[in-house]
Amino acid sequence: MNIDLTGKTAIVTGATGQLGRTIARSLAQCGADMAVHYLKNQEKANELVQDITAMGRKAIAVQADVADQVSVNRMAQRVIAELGAPQIVVNCAVSQYTWTSVLEQDPKDYVDQFDTCVMHNVLMAKAFIPHMVKARYGRFIGINTECVMQCLPGQSAYVAGKRGMDGVYRILAREVGMHGITVNQVAPGWTISDRERESGVKPSPDYTSHVALNRRGTDQEIANAVAFLASDLAAFITGVYLPVCGGYVMPAI
Ligand SMILES: NC(=O)c1ccc[n+]([C@@H]2O[C@H](COP(=O)([O-])OP(=O)(O)OC[C@H]3O[C@@H](n4cnc5c(N)ncnc54)[C@H](OP(=O)(O)O)[C@@H]3O)[C@@H](O)[C@H]2O)c1
């Protein structure tokens, strides 16, 4: 069995980020044409477009602020005009901030996380799912985090945003499932990506001692899970929060 996305079009938000770039490349390697979304890093987006077109796929770079409905809708119009309506949407973008305690955290950070974790996914659903409904087919995938099950000190703004996102995904899965659309979340652990490969991956026993597989995962291992959920192999899986964290967190049954 192969993961074959030939003939499909995908959009990945935050495709210039550490995980987004590997997810975008992997979906293209499986055969999908790609809309590579960025906010500020146009150079990385163009580099990815070149990589993907070199694989023989169509690819375009598209800019949008995922917290702004006008911006998201403008991006969607361009993607649909140039590549056709995507069957696969992967929402990976998130804004970064410095983690600290609830008492120290700037209230603006909570708003920012709500915008990029909750509203981002809502706006992408509003922009793309109506086209999936018409096609009676779709894969709507969000990148969540193991942190929502850890609830460790310092994570409150991030966890608040990602827990809100989880609510949107579970409800959306029930609302659109009858149209042949699956809605799932992949929840990475603390993942090794280009940034650390470039600076050198350091051992982190305080973290890995909590991981059943006793190591950190890689960006490619996250992308593998996304590609599976994007494929027809996952046609009967929806409403799932799938940790890809080597067993640090284990959702209860
Ligand atoms: N990395 C990990 O270890 C890890 C672990 C668990 C979960 N995750 C989750 O995985 C996803 C990707 O994380 P990452 O570490 O790869 O992130 P990252 O490297 O910080 O990349 C963030 C991406 O989001 C984009 N972005 C930020 N704010 C935006 C906005 N307002 N509108 C549009 N785009 C915006 C950035 O665009 P530009 O670069 O173009 O400005 C960039 O592409 C996130 O959802 C994160 O919560 C990551």
The ligand as a Tripos MOL2 file, in Angstrom:
@<TRIPOS>MOLECULE
LIG
   48    52     1     0     0
SMALL
NO_CHARGES

@<TRIPOS>ATOM
      1 N1          8.0390   22.3820   16.4610 N.am      1 LIG1
      2 C1          7.5890   21.5860   17.4310 C.2       1 LIG1
      3 O1          8.3620   20.9230   18.1300 O.2       1 LIG1
      4 C2          6.1090   21.4830   17.6540 C.ar      1 LIG1
      5 C3          5.6430   20.6560   18.6960 C.ar      1 LIG1
      6 C4          4.2740   20.5160   18.8830 C.ar      1 LIG1
      7 C5          3.3840   21.1790   18.0650 C.ar      1 LIG1
      8 N2          3.8610   22.0000   17.0790 N.ar      1 LIG1
      9 C6          2.8630   22.6740   16.2340 C.3       1 LIG1
     10 O2          3.2540   22.5220   14.8880 O.3       1 LIG1
     11 C7          2.9100   23.6660   14.1390 C.3       1 LIG1
     12 C8          4.1490   24.2150   13.4600 C.3       1 LIG1
     13 O3          5.1020   24.5610   14.4540 O.3       1 LIG1
     14 P1          6.5620   25.0550   14.0370 P.3       1 LIG1
     15 O4          7.4420   24.8650   15.2210 O.co2     1 LIG1
     16 O5          6.9000   24.4320   12.7400 O.co2     1 LIG1
     17 O6          6.2950   26.6240   13.8610 O.3       1 LIG1
     18 P2          7.2740   27.7510   13.2920 P.3       1 LIG1
     19 O7          8.5410   27.1740   12.7860 O.co2     1 LIG1
     20 O8          7.3370   28.8270   14.3400 O.co2     1 LIG1
     21 O9          6.4510   28.3120   12.0480 O.3       1 LIG1
     22 C9          5.3050   29.0700   12.2630 C.3       1 LIG1
     23 C10         4.6590   29.3210   10.9170 C.3       1 LIG1
     24 O10         3.4480   30.0460   11.1060 O.3       1 LIG1
     25 C11         3.4520   31.1910   10.2660 C.3       1 LIG1
     26 N3          2.6990   32.2400   10.9710 N.ar      1 LIG1
     27 C12         2.8850   32.7520   12.1980 C.ar      1 LIG1
     28 N4          1.9150   33.6450   12.5010 N.ar      1 LIG1
     29 C13         1.0980   33.7050   11.4280 C.ar      1 LIG1
     30 C14        -0.0710   34.4570   11.0940 C.ar      1 LIG1
     31 N5         -0.6240   35.3370   11.9350 N.pl3     1 LIG1
     32 N6         -0.6230   34.2550    9.8770 N.ar      1 LIG1
     33 C15        -0.0790   33.3990    9.0100 C.ar      1 LIG1
     34 N7          1.0010   32.6390    9.2570 N.ar      1 LIG1
     35 C16         1.5910   32.8110   10.4570 C.ar      1 LIG1
     36 C17         4.9110   31.5280   10.0080 C.3       1 LIG1
     37 O11         5.0200   32.2130    8.7500 O.3       1 LIG1
     38 P3          6.3560   33.0360    8.2570 P.3       1 LIG1
     39 O12         7.5400   32.2120    8.6850 O.co2     1 LIG1
     40 O13         6.2080   33.0850    6.7740 O.co2     1 LIG1
     41 O14         6.2910   34.3690    8.8910 O.co2     1 LIG1
     42 C18         5.5150   30.1190    9.9370 C.3       1 LIG1
     43 O15         5.3380   29.5650    8.6660 O.3       1 LIG1
     44 C19         2.2680   24.6430   15.1120 C.3       1 LIG1
     45 O16         0.8680   24.5360   15.0170 O.3       1 LIG1
     46 C20         2.7650   24.1730   16.4630 C.3       1 LIG1
     47 O17         1.8680   24.4840   17.5010 O.3       1 LIG1
     48 C21         5.1900   22.1710   16.8570 C.ar      1 LIG1
@<TRIPOS>BOND
     1     1     2 1
     2     2     3 2
     3     2     4 1
     4     4     5 ar
     5     4    48 ar
     6     5     6 ar
     7     6     7 ar
     8     7     8 ar
     9     8     9 1
    10     8    48 ar
    11     9    10 1
    12     9    46 1
    13    10    11 1
    14    11    12 1
    15    11    44 1
    16    12    13 1
    17    13    14 1
    18    14    15 2
    19    14    16 1
    20    14    17 1
    21    17    18 1
    22    18    19 2
    23    18    20 1
    24    18    21 1
    25    21    22 1
    26    22    23 1
    27    23    24 1
    28    23    42 1
    29    24    25 1
    30    25    26 1
    31    25    36 1
    32    26    27 ar
    33    26    35 ar
    34    27    28 ar
    35    28    29 ar
    36    29    30 ar
    37    29    35 ar
    38    30    31 1
    39    30    32 ar
    40    32    33 ar
    41    33    34 ar
    42    34    35 ar
    43    36    37 1
    44    36    42 1
    45    37    38 1
    46    38    39 2
    47    38    40 1
    48    38    41 1
    49    42    43 1
    50    44    45 1
    51    44    46 1
    52    46    47 1
@<TRIPOS>SUBSTRUCTURE
     1 LIG1         1 GROUP 0 **** ****
